Amino acid sequence: MRQTLDFLLFDWLRAGDLTMRERFAEHSAETFAAVLDTCERIAREKFAPFNRLADTEEPRFDGERVHLPQSTHEATQAYAESGMLAAAQDYDVGGMQLPCVIEMAGNAFFSKASVAMGGYAMLTSGNANLIMAHGTPLQREVFARNEFAGRWFGTMCLSEPQAGSSLSDVATRAELEDEADPLGPRYRLMGHKMWISAGEHEITENIVHLVLAKIPGPDGRPVPGTKGISLFIVPKKLVDERAELTGERNDVVLAGLNHKLGYRGTTNCLLNFGEGRFTPLGRKGAVGYLVGRPGDGLRCMFHMMNEARIGVGLGAVMLGYAGYEASLEYAKQRPQGRPMTAAGKDAASPQRPIIEHADVRRMLLAQKSYVEGGLALELYCARLVDELHTGDDAAGAQALLDVLIPIAKSWPSEWCLEANSLAIQVLGGYGYTRDFPVEQYWRDQRLNMIHEGTHGIQALDLLGRKVVQQGGASLAALAARVQQTIERAIHTDWAPQANQLAAALAQVGGATKKAWSTGEPEEALANATPYLQAFGHTVLAWLWLDVALSVQGEGDFAQGKRAAARYFFAYELPRIDAWLAVVARREPLCREIRAEWL
Ligand SMILES: Cc1cc2nc3c(=O)[nH]c(=O)nc-3n(C[C@H](O)[C@H](O)[C@H](O)COP(=O)(O)OP(=O)(O)OC[C@H]3O[C@@H](n4cnc5c(N)ncnc54)[C@H](O)[C@@H]3O)c2cc1C
């Protein structure tokens, strides 16, 4: 994986050029490589050996405290000490001022080694970055700085039992108590938050929850819709302006842990706010400090959405990678079956390793095309985030990101799950047991189509908003970029693939128009998920062609990349015909079928 990562980063995306920008001027190819080396080493030593333990010894709640394996404490502390919690932040707040693409690449090692143990740190980083972007100077100093230092960890509390995809139905209430608290306007929060990852643990002395809640309107009732939602910092233990614990426990408590299919090493919590179990500052109600303006909660929370969704996509890719490497290794060792010749099989001849069978190679090549293509997709998007923040065409980068982010989140969630399933298949019965790691990768992976916007919600976002916004400007920006690759490829050996890609692009454009030709959202969006699949496969075909064009030489590495690219065009891209057919004719079946028939 490291060779592919380095190739994509430094040869294909030319990440080294970023050091010419003022913000990254103190970096060099060597410092970037050193960051990757450090992450790779900590992931190998502190995370990977304990990934299975984090799964089998899942977090346990004894009614008072949550217990985690000691290795999770040690791994997360090692991560904190590496400085990666503040990787992209300014030097003057203790950060490393790394480009997004290098930060993401570094974090990829942890996702591959143990996605569940890495969850605590990833959430903390996202939480603290958000406070840096929207908090007051004191909130940054007290909360974000201590999170970057690894003294406290953070969470994101959006979901509630009755409000998952539909955050407008958030029911947690926030009532103003003291406008003038130095830590920010102080509110009391009451409500329940469901599915909160890392919501309780004793890895750090405190936990900084970022919570979405509604401030009641003048009639005393919550404002309907997303506009009424505000964002609050709710520390598990109260702190003062010098970031010292006051000794008072906030009124936020763990009601229970969820027991999950995978991702078991990260605690997942139902949290109760303001039930009166504790009475901070003399009364019940969870103390929370407003971040940003009232009603601005979702905007603040989604400010870092690009990075968060690329992070989920990259995590999915790395789980796919872990399965691919494990099954590749196994396929080289496992003897089974004999060559089929015109004269039949010679039962007296030795068995061949299963990697010699074309069908096993098909499964390995499929995985390779999904995980390496997915890695290219995520790094490309992370590089666009750097263009957005430090490049000279922020608007162009934004337009591309708008249409690519739903793909960055959803494509690896679906296809690297398929990769994990193929990894199990390569191992046969052994893959289905807990004696090999591939079943855990599949279970861990299964979350990714669910959180950070479900698959269906990503599809609605893409077809319902992103490809039609500003008269289709974002889609046109992507099409122009794809066209550039086609033009570079058309006079090379890759001309057949370039033509195939041009046809696919036209097909996506045509289906988009036909889906919306009646102007009825219900008709257009009934097949949004097949559209998402076709769009994603077209994007991946483009990236594979672009990667193939930049591969040099005839060695195994280069030939492997070319084979994966050819595989994608031969076996995967043709699938879009079926997906786009239902989109283009606005197939009414799923929309019209009666619930009683199901
Ligand atoms: C392990 C795990 C960790 C999580 N961590 C966190 C966390 O740290 N913080 C946090 O806030 N949340 C977290 N979540 C919550 C997660 O974000 C939600 O599960 C997700 O948003 C979906 O909400 P839901 O589970 O209520 O499903 P629902 O919203 O009920 O969706 C169920 C199904 O209906 C579909 N659906 C819903 N609405 C529509 C619609 N309008 N149109 C078409 N289809 C629709 C969905 O696509 C889905 O397939 C976590 C969840 C899990 C399982």
The ligand as a Tripos MOL2 file, in Angstrom:
@<TRIPOS>MOLECULE
LIG
   53    58     1     0     0
SMALL
NO_CHARGES

@<TRIPOS>ATOM
      1 C1        -21.9280    2.8370   14.7160 C.3       1 LIG1
      2 C2        -22.5600    4.1840   14.5360 C.ar      1 LIG1
      3 C3        -21.8720    5.3210   14.9110 C.ar      1 LIG1
      4 C4        -22.4900    6.5680   14.8200 C.ar      1 LIG1
      5 N1        -21.8470    7.6770   15.3190 N.ar      1 LIG1
      6 C5        -22.5300    8.8450   15.3970 C.ar      1 LIG1
      7 C6        -21.9720    9.9750   16.0780 C.ar      1 LIG1
      8 O1        -20.8470    9.9310   16.5800 O.2       1 LIG1
      9 N2        -22.7050   11.1090   16.1720 N.ar      1 LIG1
     10 C7        -23.9500   11.2070   15.6400 C.ar      1 LIG1
     11 O2        -24.5670   12.2550   15.7580 O.2       1 LIG1
     12 N3        -24.5200   10.1570   14.9850 N.ar      1 LIG1
     13 C8        -23.8360    8.9890   14.8530 C.ar      1 LIG1
     14 N4        -24.3940    7.9070   14.2110 N.ar      1 LIG1
     15 C9        -25.7410    8.0400   13.6770 C.3       1 LIG1
     16 C10       -25.8090    7.9870   12.1770 C.3       1 LIG1
     17 O3        -25.3310    9.1880   11.6380 O.3       1 LIG1
     18 C11       -27.2650    7.6750   11.8190 C.3       1 LIG1
     19 O4        -27.4600    6.3030   12.0860 O.3       1 LIG1
     20 C12       -27.6050    8.0000   10.3900 C.3       1 LIG1
     21 O5        -27.6340    9.3840   10.2320 O.3       1 LIG1
     22 C13       -28.9480    7.4190    9.9640 C.3       1 LIG1
     23 O6        -29.9390    7.7340   10.8790 O.3       1 LIG1
     24 P1        -30.9000    6.5680   11.4490 P.3       1 LIG1
     25 O7        -30.0350    5.4930   11.9720 O.co2     1 LIG1
     26 O8        -31.8810    7.2030   12.3400 O.co2     1 LIG1
     27 O9        -31.6090    5.9980   10.1570 O.3       1 LIG1
     28 P2        -32.8790    6.6300    9.4200 P.3       1 LIG1
     29 O10       -32.6700    8.0760    9.1850 O.co2     1 LIG1
     30 O11       -34.1100    6.1780   10.1100 O.co2     1 LIG1
     31 O12       -32.7970    5.8970    8.0120 O.3       1 LIG1
     32 C14       -33.2030    4.5310    7.8160 C.3       1 LIG1
     33 C15       -33.2410    4.2570    6.3030 C.3       1 LIG1
     34 O13       -34.2080    5.1150    5.6870 O.3       1 LIG1
     35 C16       -33.6090    5.8750    4.6480 C.3       1 LIG1
     36 N5        -34.1810    7.2140    4.6240 N.ar      1 LIG1
     37 C17       -34.3670    8.0500    5.6790 C.ar      1 LIG1
     38 N6        -34.8780    9.2100    5.2720 N.ar      1 LIG1
     39 C18       -35.0310    9.1300    3.9290 C.ar      1 LIG1
     40 C19       -35.5190   10.0100    2.9220 C.ar      1 LIG1
     41 N7        -35.9330   11.2430    3.2220 N.pl3     1 LIG1
     42 N8        -35.5200    9.5910    1.6480 N.ar      1 LIG1
     43 C20       -35.0610    8.3610    1.3270 C.ar      1 LIG1
     44 N9        -34.6020    7.4800    2.2250 N.ar      1 LIG1
     45 C21       -34.5780    7.8600    3.5140 C.ar      1 LIG1
     46 C22       -32.1260    5.9080    4.9680 C.3       1 LIG1
     47 O14       -31.3370    6.1110    3.8070 O.3       1 LIG1
     48 C23       -31.9090    4.5460    5.6100 C.3       1 LIG1
     49 O15       -31.6430    3.5810    4.6400 O.3       1 LIG1
     50 C24       -23.7840    6.6640   14.2680 C.ar      1 LIG1
     51 C25       -24.4580    5.5170   13.8450 C.ar      1 LIG1
     52 C26       -23.8700    4.2900   13.9860 C.ar      1 LIG1
     53 C27       -24.6370    3.0620   13.5690 C.3       1 LIG1
@<TRIPOS>BOND
     1     1     2 1
     2     2     3 ar
     3     2    52 ar
     4     3     4 ar
     5     4     5 ar
     6     4    50 ar
     7     5     6 ar
     8     6     7 ar
     9     6    13 1
    10     7     8 2
    11     7     9 ar
    12     9    10 ar
    13    10    11 2
    14    10    12 ar
    15    12    13 ar
    16    13    14 ar
    17    14    15 1
    18    14    50 ar
    19    15    16 1
    20    16    17 1
    21    16    18 1
    22    18    19 1
    23    18    20 1
    24    20    21 1
    25    20    22 1
    26    22    23 1
    27    23    24 1
    28    24    25 2
    29    24    26 1
    30    24    27 1
    31    27    28 1
    32    28    29 2
    33    28    30 1
    34    28    31 1
    35    31    32 1
    36    32    33 1
    37    33    34 1
    38    33    48 1
    39    34    35 1
    40    35    36 1
    41    35    46 1
    42    36    37 ar
    43    36    45 ar
    44    37    38 ar
    45    38    39 ar
    46    39    40 ar
    47    39    45 ar
    48    40    41 1
    49    40    42 ar
    50    42    43 ar
    51    43    44 ar
    52    44    45 ar
    53    46    47 1
    54    46    48 1
    55    48    49 1
    56    50    51 ar
    57    51    52 ar
    58    52    53 1
@<TRIPOS>SUBSTRUCTURE
     1 LIG1         1 GROUP 0 **** ****
